Amino acid sequence: MIKGLRVLHVSKALATLPIACVLCLPVSGQTPPAAEEIARRIVIGQAYPSGNVYVAGFIEDEPRPWPKRIVGVPLDGDRTGRIAADFFRIVAQDSEEHYWFPQREADTFEDDVFATVDRAAIEDRNLARYHASDRTAQPVAFFGWSDQVELADVSHRSSGQPRPVTASERKEIAKDRGAIPKDVECTTVPQFLDDAKVILTASIARRNVSIRLSKYSTPGCAGHLADVYVLDVLAPEQEPRRFEFRHYQGVL
């Protein structure tokens, strides 16, 4: 262990136990699962040829429960196959593994969810490590979910299309744009939620609920690049619920 690092010790059983209470979707006639419950079962991450699979989530609770087993599909619609992996452990915050696992796992950051500028240390919080018995020949960025959730119609057909923006989001975006000081000259062009493009869509089998994954990247006003993955949970006659995973890449 590196001197001065703060390590969070959470047992494997404790890390996965609480989620078992919410993984069973309601039967027909019952209230659909809350958006937060669905978001807790969704992950985004990277599978490496070593069999190690690192993931982040869309819920910021620390520490948080993780699904015992996940399945997933590549973010790139041109890639085929599915990812399946079992929970191994929570990645200790501020540990050597936390900072440097992408450099250990691959020679390149190409299409890596956890890519950083100049291969700098990872700053994302709240990550978990899984292990896949069927290894990938190359690193694969993927969208995953608990195997207790049956996703249907996972599709990349809308990939690249603009993510629809709600009326309340337009107000939020306008507020964010207006928050940039008038007397500050930006060195880079900020991007906002209305710049997000759809990656994939899916529905929950036998439930009138769907999800959508989108992404935009923004350097802010001063060149601090971040990738923002946006998870929308969509139910009829309800305002979409939005959850985000923000990955900081570094200074351009």
C-alpha positions in Angstrom: 0.0 0.0 0.0 1.2 3.5 -0.8 1.9 5.7 2.2 -0.8 8.2 2.9 -3.5 6.5 0.8 -7.0 6.3 2.2 -8.4 2.8 1.6 -12.1 1.9 2.0 -12.5 -1.6 3.3 -15.9 -3.1 2.4 -16.6 -6.8 2.4 -17.8 -8.5 -0.8 -20.9 -9.6 0.9 -21.7 -6.1 2.3 -21.0 -4.5 -1.1 -23.7 -6.6 -2.8 -26.2 -7.4 -0.1 -28.4 -4.3 0.0 -29.1 -4.3 -3.7 -30.7 -7.7 -3.4 -33.7 -6.1 -1.8 -34.5 -4.0 -4.8 -33.5 -6.2 -7.7 -36.7 -8.0 -8.1 -38.9 -5.9 -10.4 -42.6 -5.8 -9.4 -45.0 -8.3 -11.0 -47.8 -7.2 -13.3 -50.3 -4.9 -11.7 -47.9 -3.5 -9.1 -46.3 -0.1 -9.2 -43.3 0.1 -11.6 -39.9 0.3 -10.0 -38.7 3.8 -9.1 -36.3 5.4 -11.5 -33.6 5.4 -8.8 -34.0 1.6 -8.4 -33.5 1.2 -12.1 -30.5 3.5 -12.2 -28.8 1.6 -9.3 -28.8 -1.5 -11.5 -27.1 0.2 -14.5 -23.4 0.5 -14.9 -21.0 1.8 -17.5 -17.4 0.6 -17.8 -14.5 -1.1 -19.6 -13.8 -4.8 -20.0 -10.2 -5.7 -20.5 -8.4 -8.8 -22.0 -7.2 -9.7 -18.6 -10.7 -10.6 -17.5 -10.9 -7.5 -15.3 -14.0 -5.4 -15.7 -14.1 -1.9 -14.2 -17.4 -0.1 -13.8 -18.9 3.2 -12.7 -22.6 3.8 -11.9 -25.1 6.6 -12.2 -25.8 6.8 -8.4 -23.3 8.8 -6.3 -23.9 7.1 -2.9 -20.6 6.2 -1.2 -20.2 3.4 -0.6 -23.0 2.0 -2.7 -24.3 -1.6 -3.3 -23.3 -3.2 -6.6 -25.1 -5.9 -8.6 -23.6 -9.4 -7.9 -23.5 -10.1 -11.6 -23.7 -7.8 -14.6 -24.3 -8.3 -18.3 -23.8 -5.7 -21.0 -23.3 -4.7 -24.6 -20.5 -2.6 -26.3 -21.1 1.1 -26.6 -19.9 0.8 -30.2 -22.8 -0.5 -32.2 -20.4 -2.0 -34.7 -19.1 -4.4 -32.1 -21.0 -7.6 -31.3 -21.2 -9.9 -28.4 -22.1 -9.5 -24.7 -20.1 -8.9 -21.6 -20.9 -11.0 -18.4 -19.0 -10.5 -15.2 -19.2 -11.2 -11.5 -18.6 -8.8 -8.7 -15.1 -8.9 -7.3 -14.6 -5.9 -5.0 -15.1 -2.2 -4.7 -12.0 -0.2 -6.0 -10.4 1.4 -2.9 -10.6 5.1 -3.2 -7.3 6.9 -3.7 -5.5 3.5 -4.0 -2.8 2.8 -6.6 -5.4 0.5 -8.4 -7.9 3.4 -8.5 -5.4 5.8 -10.1 -3.7 3.6 -12.6 -5.8 0.5 -13.6 -6.3 1.7 -17.2 -2.5 1.9 -17.7 -2.0 -1.5 -16.2 -4.8 -3.1 -18.3 -4.1 -1.7 -21.8 -1.4 -0.1 -23.9 -3.9 2.4 -25.3 -6.7 4.6 -24.2 -8.6 4.2 -27.5 -12.3 4.0 -26.8 -11.7 3.6 -23.1 -14.5 5.0 -20.8 -11.8 5.9 -18.3 -9.4 7.6 -20.7 -7.6 10.6 -19.4 -5.5 13.4 -21.0 -1.8 12.3 -21.2 -2.8 9.1 -19.4 -3.0 10.9 -16.1 -4.4 9.4 -12.9 -8.1 8.5 -12.7 -10.1 10.9 -10.6 -13.5 9.2 -10.8 -15.0 8.2 -7.5 -17.1 5.1 -6.5 -15.8 2.4 -8.9 -16.1 -1.4 -8.7 -14.1 -4.2 -10.2 -15.8 -7.3 -11.7 -14.3 -10.4 -13.3 -15.3 -12.0 -16.6 -14.7 -15.7 -17.2 -15.0 -15.1 -21.0 -12.2 -12.6 -21.8 -12.3 -10.1 -24.6 -9.6 -10.1 -27.3 -9.5 -6.3 -27.0 -10.6 -3.7 -24.4 -14.4 -3.0 -24.8 -16.3 0.0 -23.5 -19.7 -1.2 -22.5 -23.1 -0.4 -21.0 -24.2 -3.0 -18.4 -27.0 -3.9 -16.1 -27.7 -6.3 -13.3 -28.6 -9.8 -14.5 -31.7 -9.6 -12.4 -33.0 -7.0 -14.8 -34.2 -8.3 -18.2 -33.5 -5.6 -20.8 -35.1 -6.0 -24.2 -34.7 -4.3 -27.5 -31.3 -3.0 -26.8 -30.6 -1.0 -29.9 -28.1 1.4 -31.4 -30.5 2.5 -34.1 -30.7 6.0 -32.6 -27.0 6.3 -32.2 -25.7 9.8 -33.1 -29.1 11.4 -32.9 -29.6 14.5 -30.6 -30.9 13.6 -27.2 -34.4 15.1 -26.8 -34.4 18.0 -24.3 -37.4 18.7 -22.0 -38.8 22.1 -21.2 -37.3 22.1 -17.7 -33.9 21.0 -19.1 -33.9 23.9 -21.5 -34.3 26.3 -18.6 -31.5 24.5 -16.8 -29.3 24.8 -19.8 -30.0 28.5 -20.2 -29.1 29.0 -16.5 -25.8 27.2 -17.0 -25.0 29.2 -20.1 -25.8 32.4 -18.2 -23.6 31.4 -15.3 -20.4 32.0 -17.4 -19.0 35.3 -16.3 -19.4 38.0 -19.0 -15.9 39.4 -18.2 -14.2 36.0 -18.7 -12.8 35.0 -22.1 -13.2 31.3 -22.5 -10.2 29.4 -23.9 -12.4 26.5 -24.9 -16.1 26.2 -26.0 -18.3 24.7 -23.3 -20.8 22.1 -24.3 -24.1 21.5 -22.5 -26.8 18.9 -22.1 -28.4 19.9 -25.4 -25.2 18.8 -27.1 -25.7 15.2 -26.0 -26.0 12.5 -28.6 -27.8 9.2 -28.1 -25.7 6.0 -27.8 -28.3 3.4 -27.3 -31.9 2.7 -26.1 -33.5 -0.3 -24.4 -36.7 -1.3 -22.6 -37.4 -3.4 -19.5 -39.0 -6.6 -20.6 -42.8 -6.8 -19.7 -42.7 -3.3 -18.2 -43.8 -0.1 -19.8 -40.4 1.5 -18.9 -37.5 2.3 -21.2 -34.0 3.7 -20.8 -31.8 5.8 -23.0 -28.0 6.4 -22.8 -26.5 9.5 -24.3 -23.2 11.3 -24.1 -21.6 14.7 -24.5 -18.1 16.0 -23.8 -17.3 19.4 -22.6 -14.0 21.2 -21.9 -15.8 23.9 -19.9 -14.6 27.4 -20.3 -11.0 26.7 -19.3 -10.1 23.4 -21.0 -11.0 21.0 -18.3 -12.3 18.1 -20.4 -15.1 15.9 -19.0 -17.2 13.1 -20.6 -20.8 13.2 -19.4 -22.9 10.0 -19.8 -26.6 10.6 -19.4 -29.0 7.9 -18.4 -32.7 8.6 -18.9 -35.4 6.5 -17.4 -38.6 6.9 -19.4 -42.1 6.0 -18.3 -45.4 7.0 -20.0 -47.0 10.3 -18.8 -44.0 11.1 -16.6 -41.2 13.5 -16.8 -38.0 11.6 -17.8 -35.6 11.0 -14.9 -32.0 11.9 -15.6 -28.9 10.4 -14.0 -25.3 11.1 -15.0 -21.8 9.7 -14.7 -19.3 12.4 -15.3 -15.8 11.3 -16.1 -13.0 13.9 -15.8 -10.3 13.5 -18.5 -8.0 16.3 -17.5 -6.7 19.7 -18.7 -6.3 20.0 -22.5 
